[in-house]
């Protein structure tokens, strides 16, 4: 997907239309130490797959770690807009699902 390097958009800080640079947000992954990560005991308790004081080794059905997972072919690339007048970055749009985005000449994967 090709996008221009600069666009003219409304800046809520300047309160007028200004030229803005199109940037991509840094890709972040979910941390494995996240308290509600897949397969964690906390998440299982919240989903009522495990609870009480008794035999915690038993599970009513297979645990989340044993489920088959399908990986997506593309990632969501989030766009940001940087105002040339005030220098504020905003307008983070909902991520566009694409294998790559070309901003001017720069390619974001």
KESE-254714 format. One line per 4 residues: number of its first residue (from 1); their letters; for each residue x, y, z of N, C-alpha, C. Coordinates in nm, 2 decimals. Layout:
<nodes>
NUM) a) X Y Z X Y Z X Y Z; ...
</nodes>
This chain:
<nodes>
1) xxxx) 0.08 -0.12 0.00 0.00 0.00 0.00 0.09 0.12 0.00; 0.06 0.22 -0.09 0.14 0.34 -0.10 0.07 0.46 -0.04; 0.15 0.54 0.04 0.10 0.66 0.10 0.19 0.77 0.07; 0.14 0.89 0.07 0.23 1.01 0.05 0.31 1.04 0.18
5) xxxx) 0.43 1.10 0.16 0.51 1.14 0.27 0.45 1.25 0.36; 0.38 1.34 0.30 0.31 1.45 0.36 0.17 1.46 0.32; 0.08 1.50 0.42 -0.06 1.52 0.38 -0.10 1.65 0.45; -0.21 1.71 0.41 -0.27 1.83 0.47 -0.39 1.78 0.55
9) xxxx) -0.38 1.79 0.68 -0.49 1.75 0.78 -0.51 1.85 0.88; -0.62 1.83 0.95 -0.65 1.93 1.06 -0.57 1.89 1.18; -0.51 1.99 1.24 -0.43 1.98 1.37 -0.52 2.03 1.48; -0.55 1.95 1.58 -0.63 2.00 1.69 -0.56 2.09 1.79
13) xxxx) -0.42 2.09 1.78 -0.34 2.18 1.87 -0.33 2.32 1.81; -0.31 2.32 1.67 -0.30 2.45 1.60 -0.44 2.50 1.57; -0.54 2.42 1.57 -0.67 2.45 1.54 -0.69 2.50 1.39; -0.61 2.44 1.30 -0.62 2.47 1.16 -0.56 2.36 1.08
17) xxxx) -0.58 2.36 0.95 -0.52 2.26 0.86 -0.37 2.29 0.84; -0.29 2.19 0.86 -0.14 2.21 0.84 -0.09 2.09 0.76; 0.03 2.10 0.71 0.10 1.99 0.64 0.15 1.90 0.75; 0.13 1.77 0.74 0.17 1.68 0.84 0.25 1.56 0.78
21) xxxx) 0.35 1.52 0.85 0.43 1.40 0.80 0.36 1.27 0.84; 0.36 1.17 0.75 0.30 1.04 0.78 0.41 0.95 0.84; 0.39 0.90 0.96 0.48 0.81 1.02 0.41 0.68 1.06; 0.49 0.58 1.09 0.44 0.45 1.14 0.48 0.43 1.28
25) xxxx) 0.39 0.38 1.36 0.42 0.35 1.50 0.50 0.23 1.51; 0.59 0.23 1.62 0.68 0.11 1.64 0.59 -0.01 1.67; 0.63 -0.12 1.61 0.55 -0.25 1.63 0.59 -0.30 1.77; 0.49 -0.33 1.85 0.51 -0.39 1.98 0.44 -0.53 1.99
29) xxxx) 0.50 -0.62 2.06 0.44 -0.75 2.08 0.40 -0.76 2.23; 0.31 -0.85 2.25 0.26 -0.87 2.39 0.37 -0.94 2.47; 0.39 -0.89 2.59 0.49 -0.94 2.68 0.45 -1.08 2.74; 0.54 -1.17 2.75 0.51 -1.30 2.80 0.48 -1.29 2.95
33) xxxx) 0.53 -1.19 3.02 0.51 -1.17 3.16 0.38 -1.10 3.19; 0.30 -1.07 3.09 0.17 -1.01 3.10 0.08 -1.10 3.19; 0.01 -1.04 3.29 -0.06 -1.12 3.38 -0.18 -1.20 3.32; -0.23 -1.15 3.21 -0.34 -1.23 3.15 -0.29 -1.29 3.01
37) xxxx) -0.16 -1.33 3.01 -0.11 -1.39 2.88 -0.17 -1.53 2.87; -0.17 -1.58 2.75 -0.23 -1.71 2.71 -0.17 -1.82 2.80; -0.26 -1.90 2.86 -0.21 -2.01 2.94 -0.18 -1.98 3.08; -0.19 -1.86 3.12 -0.16 -1.82 3.26 -0.27 -1.87 3.35
41) xxxx) -0.24 -1.90 3.48 -0.33 -1.94 3.58 -0.44 -1.84 3.61; -0.40 -1.71 3.61 -0.49 -1.60 3.64 -0.60 -1.59 3.53; -0.56 -1.61 3.41 -0.65 -1.60 3.30 -0.75 -1.72 3.30; -0.70 -1.84 3.34 -0.78 -1.95 3.35 -0.89 -1.94 3.46
45) xxxx) -0.84 -1.88 3.57 -0.94 -1.86 3.68 -1.05 -1.76 3.64; -1.01 -1.65 3.57 -1.11 -1.56 3.52 -1.21 -1.62 3.42; -1.16 -1.71 3.34 -1.25 -1.78 3.24 -1.32 -1.90 3.30; -1.30 -1.92 3.43 -1.37 -2.03 3.51 -1.32 -2.17 3.46
49) xxxx) -1.20 -2.18 3.41 -1.15 -2.31 3.36 -1.08 -2.37 3.48; -1.05 -2.29 3.58 -0.98 -2.35 3.70 -1.02 -2.26 3.82; -1.05 -2.32 3.93 -1.09 -2.24 4.05 -1.10 -2.33 4.17; -1.13 -2.26 4.28 -1.14 -2.33 4.41 -1.01 -2.37 4.47
53) xxxx) -1.02 -2.45 4.58 -0.90 -2.48 4.66 -0.85 -2.63 4.63; -0.94 -2.70 4.56 -0.91 -2.85 4.55 -0.80 -2.89 4.45; -0.83 -2.98 4.37 -0.73 -3.04 4.28 -0.71 -2.95 4.16; -0.61 -2.86 4.17 -0.58 -2.76 4.07 -0.51 -2.82 3.95
57) xxxx) -0.46 -2.94 3.96 -0.40 -3.01 3.85 -0.50 -3.05 3.74; -0.63 -3.07 3.79 -0.73 -3.11 3.70 -0.78 -2.99 3.62; -0.81 -3.01 3.49 -0.88 -2.91 3.41 -1.01 -2.97 3.35; -1.11 -2.89 3.34 -1.24 -2.94 3.29 -1.22 -2.97 3.14
61) xxxx) -1.14 -2.89 3.07 -1.11 -2.91 2.93 -0.96 -2.88 2.91; -0.91 -2.90 2.79 -0.77 -2.88 2.76 -0.74 -2.73 2.79; -0.61 -2.71 2.83 -0.57 -2.57 2.86 -0.54 -2.49 2.74; -0.54 -2.36 2.75 -0.52 -2.27 2.63 -0.38 -2.30 2.56
65) xxxx) -0.28 -2.35 2.63 -0.15 -2.38 2.57 -0.16 -2.49 2.47; -0.26 -2.58 2.49 -0.28 -2.70 2.40 -0.36 -2.67 2.28; -0.43 -2.55 2.27 -0.51 -2.52 2.16 -0.43 -2.50 2.04; -0.49 -2.53 1.92 -0.42 -2.50 1.79 -0.44 -2.35 1.77
69) xxxx) -0.33 -2.28 1.73 -0.34 -2.14 1.70 -0.30 -2.11 1.56; -0.38 -2.03 1.50 -0.36 -1.99 1.36 -0.29 -1.85 1.36; -0.18 -1.83 1.29 -0.11 -1.71 1.29 -0.16 -1.63 1.17; -0.17 -1.50 1.19 -0.21 -1.41 1.08 -0.10 -1.39 0.98
73) xxxx) -0.13 -1.37 0.85 -0.03 -1.35 0.75 0.02 -1.21 0.75; -0.06 -1.11 0.80 -0.02 -0.97 0.80 -0.03 -0.91 0.94; 0.04 -0.80 0.96 0.03 -0.73 1.09 -0.05 -0.60 1.07; -0.10 -0.54 1.18 -0.17 -0.41 1.17 -0.06 -0.31 1.18
77) xxxx) -0.05 -0.22 1.08 0.05 -0.11 1.09 -0.03 0.02 1.12; 0.01 0.08 1.23 -0.05 0.20 1.28 0.01 0.33 1.23; -0.07 0.42 1.18 -0.02 0.54 1.12 -0.03 0.65 1.22; 0.07 0.74 1.22 0.08 0.86 1.30 0.10 0.98 1.21
81) xxxx) 0.05 1.09 1.26 0.07 1.22 1.18 0.14 1.32 1.27; 0.25 1.38 1.22 0.33 1.47 1.29 0.31 1.61 1.23; 0.26 1.71 1.30 0.24 1.84 1.25 0.37 1.91 1.23; 0.39 1.98 1.12 0.51 2.05 1.09 0.52 2.18 1.16
85) xxxx) 0.41 2.24 1.21 0.40 2.37 1.27 0.43 2.35 1.42; 0.35 2.27 1.49 0.37 2.25 1.64 0.46 2.13 1.68; 0.48 2.04 1.58 0.56 1.92 1.61 0.49 1.81 1.69; 0.36 1.82 1.71 0.29 1.72 1.79 0.26 1.60 1.70
89) xxxx) 0.27 1.48 1.76 0.23 1.36 1.69 0.09 1.32 1.74; 0.00 1.30 1.65 -0.14 1.26 1.68 -0.20 1.19 1.57; -0.33 1.17 1.58 -0.41 1.11 1.47 -0.37 0.97 1.44; -0.35 0.90 1.55 -0.31 0.76 1.54 -0.43 0.68 1.49
93) xxxx) -0.44 0.65 1.36 -0.55 0.58 1.31 -0.55 0.44 1.35; -0.67 0.37 1.34 -0.68 0.23 1.36 -0.58 0.16 1.26; -0.51 0.06 1.30 -0.41 0.00 1.22 -0.46 -0.05 1.09; -0.39 -0.04 0.98 -0.42 -0.09 0.85 -0.36 -0.23 0.84
97) xxxx) -0.43 -0.33 0.81 -0.38 -0.46 0.80 -0.32 -0.48 0.66; -0.19 -0.48 0.65 -0.12 -0.49 0.53 0.02 -0.55 0.55; 0.07 -0.62 0.45 0.20 -0.68 0.46 0.31 -0.58 0.47; 0.29 -0.47 0.39 0.39 -0.36 0.39 0.32 -0.23 0.35
101) xxxx) 0.37 -0.12 0.40 0.32 0.01 0.36 0.44 0.10 0.32; 0.42 0.16 0.20 0.53 0.25 0.14 0.49 0.39 0.17; 0.57 0.46 0.25 0.54 0.60 0.28 0.65 0.68 0.20; 0.61 0.74 0.09 0.71 0.80 0.00 0.80 0.70 -0.06
105) xxxx) 0.92 0.68 -0.01 1.01 0.58 -0.06 1.04 0.48 0.05; 1.01 0.51 0.18 1.04 0.43 0.29 0.93 0.31 0.30; 0.98 0.19 0.33 0.89 0.08 0.34 0.88 0.03 0.48; 0.76 0.02 0.54 0.73 -0.04 0.67 0.67 -0.17 0.66
109) x) 0.73 -0.27 0.72 0.68 -0.41 0.72 0.62 -0.45 0.85
</nodes>
